[in-house]
């Protein structure tokens, strides 16, 4: 069953390739959706796919790329939407 999560990641998550690496991780996991920077310094992620892969992405978001310093990840279930791929917005 396809599901979706909507996440907000805070810490040093902008200017450290967080969006690019998130897209790579999500694509490797077969997920679709998007990632974008927010004006308040957080990163927002909307990911769609199977629950085990969404859980793996959520765990990865808690670490992020090597140069990031993640302080907090808030994820909530979201309504599933169909996307062709995982993109940076």
N, C-alpha and C positions, 0 to 999 in steps of 0.2 A: 504494500500500500504506500502510495506516495504521500509525503508530508512536507511541511515547510517550517522553517524557523526564521525569526527576525531578531537580530542581535545588535547590541551596541557595545563597543569595546573602547575602554578608556585607558589612558596612560600615555607613554611615548609611542604613539601608533601612527603618527603622520610624519612624512619625510624619511621613513625607514623601509620603504618598499612593501608596506603592509598590504596595500590593495593588490599589487602585482602578485605577491606570494599567496595571498588568499585566493585569487583567481586560479593560480596554478594548483593549489591544494584541492580546491573544489572541483576543478576539471579532472584531476587525477582520481578523485572519488566518484566521478560520474554525476556530480550535482550541477544544477543550473540555478540561475538567479543573478545577483549583482552585489557589488561592494562599492561604497563611496565614502569620501571624507565628509565630515560635517564641520560647520563653521565653529563649533565649540571645541574642536580638537579631537573629537571621537571619530571612530570609524563605524559605519552602519553596514550590516550584512543581511541580505535576504537570500536564503538558500532553500532549494527544493530538491527532494529525492527520497530515497529510502532511509528509514530511521537509523540503521547502523552507520551509514555513511554520514548522516547529519550529526550523529553523536561524535564521530571521529573528527569532523570539522570543528564542532564546538570545543573539543579538547584541544585541537590545534590552535584555535583562536585564543585560548588561555595562555599560550606560549608565544605565538606569533613568530615572525622571522627573528633571526639571531640578534639584529640590532634594535629590536623593539623592546619595550619594557611595559608589559600589560599589567595594569592595576586592577581592572574589573571587566568582567564579561557578563552582560545581562542578555539572556536569550529567552524568548517566549514562543510557544507554538503559533503558527500563522496559517492563514488560508493558503492552500496550494494553488499555484499559478503555473501555467505552461510557459517555459522559455526555451529558446533554441540552444543556449549555451550559458556559461557564467561570464559576466562582463564587468568591466570597470566603468562606473558612471562618473 
